[in-house]
Amino acid sequence: MKKNLQIHPMDNVVVCLEAVDKGDSIKISDGREVFSLDDIPAGHKMAIKDIGEGEDIIKYGYAIGHATQALKEGNWVHTHDVKTNLEGILSYKYEPNKEYIEKRSAKMATRKGTFKGFVRDNGKVGIRNEVWIVPTVGCVNNIAQALAKQASSFVKGSVDEVVAFTHNYGCSQTGDDQEHTRTILADLINHPNAGGVLVLGLGCENSNIDVLKPYIGKYDESRVKFLVCQQADDEMADGLSLLKELVDTASGDERQEADLSKLIIGLKCGGSDGFSGITANPLVGRISDRIIEYGGTSILTEVPEMFGAETILMNRCKDEATFNDTVNMINGFKDYFTRQGEPIYENPSPGNKAGGITTLEDKSLGCTQKSGDYPVMNVMEYGERTDTPGLNLLCAPGNDLCAATALASAGAQIVLFTTGRGTPFACPVPTMKIASNNTIAEKKSNWIDFSAGQILEGRTFEELTDELFDKIVRTASGEKLKSEIAGFHDMAIWKRGVTL
């Protein structure tokens, strides 16, 4: 008899926790034994009752689409016989459970705890003490990388490393794209994980250093240095001299006790599979709740992966103004799709489907579980930095590199990244990979930092929440993640418009 999971009593499908062969039997929660009519991969769904053509497929207690043909009890339920119910831009009504919101809000910031971080002069706290090279334009990417490589010999004291964050933009952009590039770069220059920053310009770009400075705002001249390559006789010699100064300054920084209310975590998933919504994502949701109980902040993004589950978030908004901001974010993103002539629901990805995710509703209902149970306190535009404790929503796409970079620019010192398929990438801040299943955790042990797949083997959410939270605190206090050990650092800026 094969293992399965019925997530909600109303579900008419179960998730197969292991591969099922045609004729295998499974026992479901009501005690019935159901025989499979098909070969079904692990993480995929099986019907546990007859489902008529056009009838909703229910998972997580919600419809994830409808059957495109009549299904028999025991059939494999996936993309070949299910279609999304989602349509275009919708109207929404704010229907909050006010008693629930008030009850949950009363538990925010009720715990006390600390981690060891780098307290900056502006009161922000970094969990790393790196020296960053931030190019204003892609034309100087190679110089930035060469400087980072050579400056590694300067690293000393509490400085972790010298990192160059290359990107393709900073020139030949128009409108919002140009503004967003400047905003994201300024956000990174001001990030508390950076003990020092070299801003590296070319000189003739749209987003040159003089243009960028007003976006950066007030800065510490001993911590932020500028170099215009076209004005230097030898940009490598000048750059290395400035980087040595930055390392010398930052190397004297020391970790000190900081309140956990200063911690901001980004919530992200990628390479999801059929287990993501039942192990890793709800586990991270519990972590989001935990950090909020310490007075900290969590940020949920990937707006296209809220489609189909957005009303769950909307009805948790702290007030109607926040609800309206959420509606505008959701429908604004749909409008962005349609303006580009693209289908709104071109999701999930091939890897998601191979892992058992059938429709965007299926993906979104699993994805939004990373937000936990606390009220939505704030909605941010792309490039905006948060100053609101509690759960924040951030406007950014689902693309892993773009979304994770957006989380870092919004102020997250660490990103929790759940995955069922695995991925090696890392964004500008430490990126903790949390596997949805033990198979990928064991296969890609050089990528994965923690396995939520232990839940499928009998461990409880309570046990793993405590263990994962302890690991996050250790990471915030200096323990390195797998991607950091490998030396991986990535960033990507969201491009929406014309390139000149």
C-alpha positions, -999 to +999 in steps of 0.1 A: +000+000+000+016+033-011+018+065+010-003+095+001-014+128+016-049+143+016-042+179+025-077+191+033-109+171+042-127+187+012-101+176-014-111+152-042-074+144-049-045+132-029-008+138-034+012+105-039+042+107-016+059+080-036+056+067-072+024+047-077+021+019-103-012+011-120-030-013-097-013-001-065-036+007-036-036+036-012-056+042+019-071+076+023-082+095+054-118+082+055-105+046+057-113+037+021-088+018-001-084+033-036-067+015-065-047+034-090-058+033-126-026+048-139+012+050-132+016+082-111+049+099-103+058+109-068+044+144-059+016+141-084-022+139-077-046+110-079-084+113-079-100+098-048-136+100-062-152+102-096-150+138-110-172+149-138-161+169-168-160+206-159-161+198-121-135+216-099-104+198-088-100+205-051-066+207-033-057+226-002-095+229+002-097+252-028-103+247-065-070+245-085-088+242-119-114+220-135-114+186-152-113+187-190-127+152-191-146+128-168-122+112-143-125+080-124-115+073-089-078+063-092-070+084-122-038+105-125-048+141-123-025+165-140-020+188-170-035+163-195-069+164-179-070+197-159-073+233-169-070+266-149-102+284-138-084+318-138-094+347-160-082+382-165-084+413-143-109+409-115-128+429-090-124+422-053-142+429-021-125+433+013-140+406+035-116+404+065-120+383+095-115+412+119-115+391+150-088+369+136-067+399+125-069+415+159-061+382+177-030+376+155-019+412+157-019+410+195+008+383+193+032+403+171+065+414+188+057+394+220+089+373+220+124+384+229+157+372+214+190+383+198+215+375+172+250+387+166+252+412+137+270+443+125+251+473+138+255+502+114+254+539+122+219+543+108+206+516+132+203+489+105+219+456+112+239+435+087+244+398+090+275+399+068+304+424+066+313+423+029+328+449+006+307+453-025+315+466-060+284+480-075+287+490-112+265+518-125+264+502-159+271+469-175+300+483-196+323+481-165+313+446-154+346+430-164+365+457-145+344+451-114+350+414-115+387+418-121+389+443-091+370+419-069+394+390-077+425+410-071+411+427-040+405+394-023+440+395-011+431+425+010+405+407+031+412+407+068+396+411+102+358+408+101+355+414+064+339+383+048+349+389+011+349+414-017+320+408-042+312+424-076+275+426-084+274+427-122+242+435-142+233+445-178+217+479-173+224+515-164+222+529-199+200+528-230+170+526-208+138+547-206+111+555-182+105+532-153+133+508-163+159+536-158+143+547-125+142+511-112+178+505-121+189+536-102+167+527-072+179+491-070+215+501-072+210+527-045+192+502-023+222+478-026+247+506-019+228+513+013+224+477+024+236+469+059+253+436+048+279+458+031+306+472+053+319+492+024+309+498-012+328+509-043+304+525-068+321+519-102+310+541-131+320+544-167+312+581-172+289+585-202+260+563-190+225+575-182+228+563-146+262+578-140+275+585-106+264+621-104+229+611-114+229+582-090+240+601-059+206+617-051+191+582-051+218+571-026+211+600-003+233+606+028+263+583+030+294+577+050+324+588+029+346+562+047+322+534+037+311+545+001+337+553-025+332+563-062+353+557-093+346+570-128+367+548-151+368+573-180+383+599-157+410+575-143+445+571-159+445+535-145+412+524-132+425+491-119+452+508-097+427+535-085+400+509-078+423+486-058+435+516-038+399+525-029+390+489-021+420+486+002+407+517+021+372+502+023+385+468+036+407+486+062+377+505+075+353+476+075+378+451+090+375+468+124+338+461+126+327+436+152+296+415+157+274+425+186+242+415+202+212+428+181+175+424+187+158+399+164+133+426+156+161+440+134+160+408+112+142+411+078+137+378+059+128+374+022+105+346+012+110+330-022+105+297-039+118+283-072+119+249-089+089+239-069+074+205-070+043+187-057+058+186-022+066+223-019+031+233-009+029+206+018+064+207+034+089+235+026+065+264+020+043+259+051+074+254+071+088+287+059+053+302+067+058+292+103+093+308+102+077+340+089+052+339+118+081+332+143+102+362+132+071+385+133+065+373+169+100+386+176+090+420+161+109+413+129+098+415+092+091+391+064+087+400+027+066+379+002+070+386-035+065+367-068+032+385-077+023+362-106+025+333-082-002+349-060-027+347-088-054+322-077-046+326-040-046+364-038-079+366-019-064+347+010-038+375+013-063+403+006-086+392+034-056+392+058-048+428+051-047+449+083-071+475+068-089+485+037-062+508+025-037+479+025-063+457+008-066+483-020-029+484-024-029+446-027-056+448-054-037+474-073-006+453-072-023+422-084-044+438-112-015+461-121+007+430-127-020+414-148-022+446-169+015+444-174+011+410-189-017+420-212+002+452-224+030+429-235+005+407-254+013+378-231-012+354-214-016+362-178-015+325-167+016+313-186+026+293-155+037+268-140+071+261-156+080+228-172+100+218-141+070+226-119+048+204-140+073+176-140+073+178-102+036+176-099+022+211-101-007+213-125-021+248-127-012+283-115-038+279-087-020+248-076+013+266-076-001+298-060-019+281-032+013+263-023+035+294-029+015+318-006+018+294+023+053+310+028+035+340+042+023+322+073-008+334+091-001+370+103-019+400+088-005+418+057+009+451+071+023+468+040+025+466+002+057+478-015+065+489-050+095+474-068+126+490-055+110+503-023+127+496+011+106+484+039+104+501+073+072+483+084+076+453+108+054+423+101+044+407+068+051+429+037+041+422+001+065+433-026+058+439-063+082+418-083+081+390-108+084+353-101+118+350-119+142+337-093+171+361-098+149+392-103+126+384-073+155+375-049+174+407-059+142+427-052+140+411-018+175+421-010+170+456-023+139+459-001+161+454+030+161+416+035+194+405+050+187+368+042+164+350+017+147+317+025+144+299-008+123+268-010+128+243-038+118+208-049+140+206-079+171+223-066+190+254-078+226+267-071+220+304-075+224+330-047+212+366-046+231+396-031+224+384+004+228+349+019+203+326+002+192+296+023+180+267+002+152+246+018+143+214+001+108+201-001+119+165-002+148+145+011+157+130-023+169+164-037+184+173-004+206+142-005+213+144-042+223+181-042+238+183-007+262+209-020+232+232-028+207+224+000+210+239+035+179+223+051+154+196+042+117+201+050+113+167+034+118+153+069+081+161+074+072+133+049+093+109+071+074+116+103+091+147+118+066+174+130+063+210+118+069+221+154+103+203+156+115+215+122+103+251+129+125+252+160+155+236+141+152+259+111+147+290+131+179+281+151+198+277+119+185+311+106+198+328+138+231+310+135+233+321+098+225+357+108+253+354+134+278+344+108+274+307+099+279+303+061+254+288+038+262+263+010+260+290-018+283+313+002+308+285+007+307+279-031+313+317-037+281+322-056+266+357-058+240+369-084+218+399-090+192+407-117+172+439-124+136+436-137+134+450-172+099+460-184+103+485-212+123+496-243+160+493-247+174+521-269 
